[in-house]
Amino acid sequence: MLFSILVPIYNTEIYLKECIESALSQSEQDFELVLVDDGSLDGGGALCDRYQALYPDKIRVLHQQNKGLILARRAGVAMAEGDYCVFLDADDALEKECLSTVRETIERTGADIVIYNNYSYFETEQLTESNRAAFADNTEFIGEQKRAIYEMLLTTWKLNNIWMKAIRTPLLKADDTPYEIYADNPHGEDLLQTLYPVTHAEHIVYRDRALYRYRRHSRSITRRLDFDRIDKIFDGKILGQLRRYMTIWGMDTPDYVGRFQARRVGGLLGFFWQHYRIAKTSEQRRELLEYDWAGHADRIGSGLDKARFLSRSQRLQLWAIRNRKRCLLNLIGLVGTIKMRSAYEQ
């Protein structure tokens, strides 16, 4: 068997039928579909059982108590019998030619990992948006060429997602990362599970083919911000693991550390503005500014207000947030909104 398609499932019944059908309708049929019901409280578990009854030779189902996304994925890896694992989230879908494209790539190159492009589906607007390629189509990475992959993981989010990768199953099963200690934090789990196989793969190929549909949900921000969620997103534990791999890759240098810090600052600022622009009242903005953004910035590194890897605008934003300069932040937010609107209207 060539492929194991692994689907972690938790309370996604409304999307699950479309997800499963996208797997079953693949033009390449040499695969098993492993559905991991992670203690769903809706009808998702029962739907898995109905599909297994319809396709007993194709589908296997595991029901388990809720353990979180990371351990649900690892349970799927443990069950996998295919030569390669393909990851699929229960609210997303595979394009019909996904597996056939990956198969052709594997047979032509012998790749241990095939990374492929994806596109976004905006649920509310019912619009699709293609994602910019990370590399040219059919770019191969062997030996020192893999450094380009490592650089992309350190400095951007473009290659984080586990669901844009078909990975040789023995690489995944050999991974000895203690995932249990990260199980309470679903944020950053894709990057975490990418590090070991990418490091130990001998041959990686990138395909600039949009083979995966990523659903972007509409999520409103309520009057009361979920600060616990923010703390988890910027928890240094997972990114600390990335720092450990920087040493393994021979990239734990001041230059790469600075670029890594710039990536983290960019994420912090992006998340701040996501909330600040949507805050509708003065009270909401006051509450947001009272949150310990400075503490997160300090944990990223010292002297960020002068760091050469940050743009002048980023340094100004950090200073304004740290010192709670609402008038300046309102002005920066207004300028940023005008720029976004101008870019959208072109």
C-alpha positions as CSV (number, residue, x, y, z in Angstrom):
1,M,0.0,0.0,0.0
2,L,1.5,3.4,-1.0
3,F,-0.4,6.0,1.0
4,S,-2.1,6.3,4.4
5,I,-4.3,9.4,4.6
6,L,-4.6,10.4,8.3
7,V,-7.5,12.5,9.5
8,P,-7.8,13.7,13.1
9,I,-11.4,14.5,14.0
10,Y,-12.9,16.5,16.8
11,N,-16.3,18.1,16.5
12,T,-16.2,18.7,12.8
13,E,-19.2,16.7,11.7
14,I,-20.6,19.5,9.4
15,Y,-17.4,19.3,7.3
16,L,-16.5,15.7,7.7
17,K,-18.5,14.2,4.8
18,E,-16.9,16.6,2.3
19,C,-13.4,15.8,3.7
20,I,-13.9,12.0,3.5
21,E,-15.4,12.2,0.0
22,S,-12.4,14.2,-1.2
23,A,-10.1,11.4,-0.1
24,L,-12.3,8.6,-1.5
25,S,-12.5,10.4,-4.9
26,Q,-8.8,10.5,-5.5
27,S,-7.7,9.5,-9.0
28,E,-5.0,7.4,-7.3
29,Q,-6.7,4.7,-5.3
30,D,-3.7,2.9,-3.7
31,F,-4.4,4.2,-0.2
32,E,-6.0,3.6,3.2
33,L,-8.0,6.2,5.0
34,V,-7.4,6.3,8.8
35,L,-10.0,8.3,10.7
36,V,-9.0,9.2,14.3
37,D,-12.1,10.2,16.3
38,D,-10.5,12.2,19.2
39,G,-13.5,12.0,21.5
40,S,-15.9,14.0,19.3
41,L,-19.0,15.3,21.1
42,D,-21.0,15.7,17.9
43,G,-22.0,13.0,15.4
44,G,-18.5,12.8,13.8
45,G,-17.6,9.5,15.4
46,A,-20.8,7.9,14.2
47,L,-20.3,9.2,10.7
48,C,-16.8,7.6,10.7
49,D,-18.4,4.3,11.5
50,R,-21.0,4.6,8.7
51,Y,-18.2,5.3,6.2
52,Q,-16.2,2.4,7.5
53,A,-19.2,0.1,7.0
54,L,-19.5,1.3,3.4
55,Y,-15.8,0.9,2.7
56,P,-14.4,-1.8,5.0
57,D,-11.4,-2.5,2.8
58,K,-10.5,1.2,2.5
59,I,-11.3,2.9,5.9
60,R,-10.1,2.2,9.4
61,V,-11.4,4.1,12.4
62,L,-10.0,4.7,15.8
63,H,-12.2,6.1,18.6
64,Q,-10.2,7.5,21.6
65,Q,-10.8,9.8,24.5
66,N,-10.0,13.4,23.7
67,K,-6.2,13.9,23.8
68,G,-5.8,16.9,21.6
69,L,-4.7,17.4,18.0
70,I,-1.1,16.5,18.4
71,L,-1.7,13.1,19.9
72,A,-4.6,12.4,17.5
73,R,-2.2,12.8,14.6
74,R,0.4,10.6,16.4
75,A,-2.2,7.9,16.9
76,G,-2.9,8.0,13.1
77,V,0.8,7.7,12.4
78,A,1.0,4.7,14.7
79,M,-1.8,3.0,12.8
80,A,-0.5,3.8,9.3
81,E,0.4,0.9,7.1
82,G,1.1,2.8,3.9
83,D,4.6,3.6,2.7
84,Y,3.9,7.4,2.9
85,C,1.6,9.3,5.2
86,V,-0.6,12.1,3.9
87,F,-2.3,14.5,6.4
88,L,-5.8,15.8,6.0
89,D,-7.7,18.0,8.5
90,A,-11.4,17.1,8.9
91,D,-12.6,20.6,7.7
92,D,-10.3,20.6,4.6
93,A,-10.2,18.7,1.4
94,L,-7.7,17.1,-1.0
95,E,-7.8,18.0,-4.7
96,K,-8.6,15.0,-6.9
97,E,-5.1,14.7,-8.3
98,C,-3.2,15.1,-5.0
99,L,-2.2,11.5,-4.5
100,S,-1.5,10.8,-8.2
101,T,0.8,13.9,-8.4
102,V,2.6,12.8,-5.3
103,R,3.0,9.3,-6.6
104,E,4.4,10.5,-9.9
105,T,6.9,12.7,-8.0
106,I,8.0,9.8,-5.7
107,E,8.4,7.4,-8.7
108,R,10.4,9.9,-10.6
109,T,12.7,11.2,-7.8
110,G,12.6,8.7,-4.9
111,A,11.7,11.5,-2.5
112,D,11.3,10.8,1.2
113,I,9.1,13.9,1.5
114,V,7.0,15.6,-1.1
115,I,5.9,19.1,-0.1
116,Y,3.1,20.6,-2.2
117,N,1.3,23.9,-2.4
118,N,-2.2,24.7,-1.3
119,Y,-5.0,27.2,-1.7
120,S,-7.3,28.9,0.8
121,Y,-11.1,28.7,0.8
122,F,-12.8,31.6,2.6
123,E,-15.9,30.1,4.0
124,T,-18.0,33.2,4.5
125,E,-17.2,34.9,1.2
126,Q,-17.1,31.5,-0.7
127,L,-13.9,32.7,-2.4
128,T,-10.7,30.9,-3.1
129,E,-7.2,32.4,-3.0
130,S,-4.0,30.7,-4.3
131,N,-0.9,30.8,-2.2
132,R,2.4,32.0,-3.4
133,A,4.9,29.2,-4.1
134,A,7.8,28.7,-1.7
135,F,10.1,27.4,-4.4
136,A,9.9,26.6,-8.1
137,D,8.0,23.5,-9.1
138,N,10.0,20.3,-8.9
139,T,12.8,21.8,-6.8
140,E,14.8,19.0,-5.2
141,F,16.7,19.3,-1.9
142,I,19.5,16.8,-1.1
143,G,22.3,17.2,1.4
144,E,23.3,20.8,1.9
145,Q,20.5,21.9,-0.4
146,K,18.1,21.2,2.5
147,R,19.5,24.3,4.1
148,A,17.0,26.3,2.0
149,I,14.2,24.3,3.7
150,Y,15.6,25.0,7.1
151,E,15.9,28.7,6.4
152,M,12.3,28.8,5.3
153,L,11.2,27.1,8.5
154,L,13.2,29.5,10.6
155,T,12.2,32.7,8.9
156,T,8.6,32.2,7.6
157,W,5.4,30.2,8.1
158,K,5.3,29.0,4.5
159,L,6.3,25.4,5.1
160,N,4.9,24.8,8.6
161,N,1.8,22.9,7.9
162,I,2.0,19.1,8.2
163,W,-0.9,18.7,5.8
164,M,1.1,20.0,2.8
165,K,3.6,17.1,3.1
166,A,3.6,13.5,2.1
167,I,6.2,11.9,4.4
168,R,7.7,8.4,4.2
169,T,6.1,6.5,7.1
170,P,9.3,5.1,8.7
171,L,10.5,8.7,9.2
172,L,7.4,9.5,11.2
173,K,7.4,6.4,13.2
174,A,11.1,6.9,14.2
175,D,10.3,10.3,15.6
176,D,11.1,10.2,19.3
177,T,9.9,13.7,20.2
178,P,8.0,13.6,23.5
179,Y,4.8,14.9,22.1
180,E,2.9,14.3,25.3
181,I,4.5,17.4,26.9
182,Y,3.1,19.6,24.0
183,A,-0.4,18.0,23.9
184,D,-2.1,20.8,25.8
185,N,-1.2,23.4,23.2
186,P,-2.5,22.9,19.6
187,H,-0.8,26.0,18.4
188,G,2.4,25.3,16.5
189,E,1.9,21.5,16.4
190,D,2.4,21.5,12.6
191,L,5.9,23.0,12.9
192,L,6.7,20.7,15.8
193,Q,5.9,17.5,13.8
194,T,7.7,18.8,10.7
195,L,11.1,19.1,12.4
196,Y,12.2,15.5,12.8
197,P,11.2,14.1,9.4
198,V,12.6,17.1,7.5
199,T,15.9,16.9,9.3
200,H,16.3,13.1,8.7
201,A,14.9,12.9,5.2
202,E,17.6,12.4,2.5
203,H,15.6,13.7,-0.4
204,I,12.8,16.3,-0.4
205,V,10.9,17.6,-3.5
206,Y,8.7,20.7,-3.7
207,R,5.7,20.7,-6.0
208,D,4.1,24.0,-6.9
209,R,0.7,22.4,-7.4
210,A,-2.3,23.5,-5.3
211,L,-3.2,20.0,-4.1
212,Y,-4.8,20.9,-0.8
213,R,-7.8,23.1,0.0
214,Y,-7.4,24.9,3.4
215,R,-10.7,26.2,4.8
216,R,-10.4,29.6,6.5
217,H,-13.3,29.9,8.9
218,S,-15.0,33.1,9.9
219,R,-14.2,33.7,13.6
220,S,-15.5,36.8,15.4
221,I,-13.6,38.2,18.4
222,T,-15.9,38.6,21.4
223,R,-15.9,41.5,23.8
224,R,-13.6,39.5,26.2
225,L,-10.3,38.5,24.7
226,D,-9.1,35.0,25.2
227,F,-5.8,35.8,26.8
228,D,-5.2,32.1,27.6
229,R,-5.2,31.3,23.9
230,I,-2.8,34.1,23.2
231,D,-0.4,32.8,25.9
232,K,-0.5,29.3,24.3
233,I,0.1,30.7,20.8
234,F,3.3,32.5,22.0
235,D,4.4,29.8,24.5
236,G,8.1,29.4,23.9
237,K,8.1,25.6,24.4
238,I,7.5,24.6,20.8
239,L,9.7,27.4,19.4
240,G,12.3,26.3,21.9
241,Q,12.3,22.9,20.1
242,L,13.0,24.8,16.8
243,R,16.0,26.5,18.5
244,R,17.3,23.0,19.4
245,Y,17.1,22.0,15.8
246,M,18.9,25.2,14.7
247,T,21.9,23.8,16.6
248,I,21.5,20.4,14.9
249,W,21.4,22.1,11.5
250,G,24.5,24.2,12.3
251,M,22.4,27.4,12.1
252,D,22.5,28.6,15.7
253,T,24.4,31.7,14.7
254,P,23.8,35.4,15.6
255,D,22.5,36.0,12.0
256,Y,20.0,33.2,12.1
257,V,19.0,33.8,15.7
258,G,18.2,37.4,14.7
259,R,16.1,36.3,11.7
260,F,14.3,33.8,13.9
261,Q,13.5,36.5,16.4
262,A,12.2,38.7,13.6
263,R,9.9,35.9,12.5
264,R,8.5,35.7,16.1
265,V,8.1,39.5,16.4
266,G,6.3,39.5,13.1
267,G,3.8,36.9,14.4
268,L,3.4,38.8,17.7
269,L,2.6,42.1,15.9
270,G,0.3,40.4,13.4
271,F,-1.7,38.9,16.2
272,F,-1.9,42.2,18.1
273,W,-3.2,44.1,15.1
274,Q,-5.7,41.3,14.3
275,H,-7.3,42.1,17.6
276,Y,-6.7,45.8,17.8
277,R,-8.3,46.6,14.5
278,I,-11.4,44.6,15.3
279,A,-11.8,46.0,18.9
280,K,-14.9,48.2,18.7
281,T,-14.8,50.1,21.9
282,S,-12.3,52.1,23.9
283,E,-12.6,49.6,26.7
284,Q,-11.7,46.7,24.5
285,R,-8.6,48.5,23.3
286,R,-7.6,49.5,26.8
287,E,-8.0,45.8,27.9
288,L,-5.9,44.7,24.9
289,L,-3.1,47.1,25.7
290,E,-3.0,46.1,29.4
291,Y,-2.2,42.5,28.3
292,D,1.5,41.6,28.8
293,W,2.7,42.0,25.2
294,A,6.0,43.3,26.5
295,G,6.6,40.1,28.4
296,H,6.2,38.1,25.3
297,A,8.6,40.4,23.4
298,D,11.1,40.1,26.2
299,R,11.0,36.3,26.0
300,I,11.8,36.6,22.3
301,G,15.0,38.5,23.0
302,S,16.5,41.6,24.5
303,G,17.0,44.8,22.7
304,L,14.4,44.2,20.1
305,D,13.6,47.9,19.8
306,K,17.0,48.3,18.1
307,A,17.3,44.9,16.4
308,R,18.7,45.2,12.9
309,F,16.5,42.4,11.5
310,L,13.4,44.3,12.4
311,S,12.1,47.1,10.1
312,R,11.9,50.6,11.4
313,S,8.1,50.2,11.4
314,Q,8.2,47.0,13.5
315,R,10.5,48.7,16.0
316,L,8.1,51.6,16.3
317,Q,5.1,49.3,16.7
318,L,6.9,47.4,19.5
319,W,7.8,50.6,21.3
320,A,4.2,51.9,21.0
321,I,2.7,48.7,22.3
322,R,5.2,48.4,25.1
323,N,4.5,52.0,26.2
324,R,0.8,51.8,25.5
325,K,0.7,54.8,23.2
326,R,-2.9,54.6,22.0
327,C,-2.9,57.7,19.8
328,L,0.2,56.5,17.9
329,L,-1.2,53.0,17.6
330,N,-4.5,54.4,16.3
331,L,-2.5,56.3,13.6
332,I,-0.4,53.3,12.7
333,G,-3.5,51.2,12.5
334,L,-5.2,53.7,10.2
335,V,-2.2,53.9,7.9
336,G,-2.1,50.1,7.7
337,T,-5.8,49.8,7.0
338,I,-5.5,52.4,4.1
339,K,-2.5,50.4,2.7
340,M,-4.4,47.1,2.9
341,R,-7.5,48.7,1.2
342,S,-5.3,50.2,-1.5
343,A,-3.6,46.8,-2.2
344,Y,-7.0,45.1,-2.3
345,E,-8.5,47.6,-4.8
346,Q,-5.7,47.3,-7.3
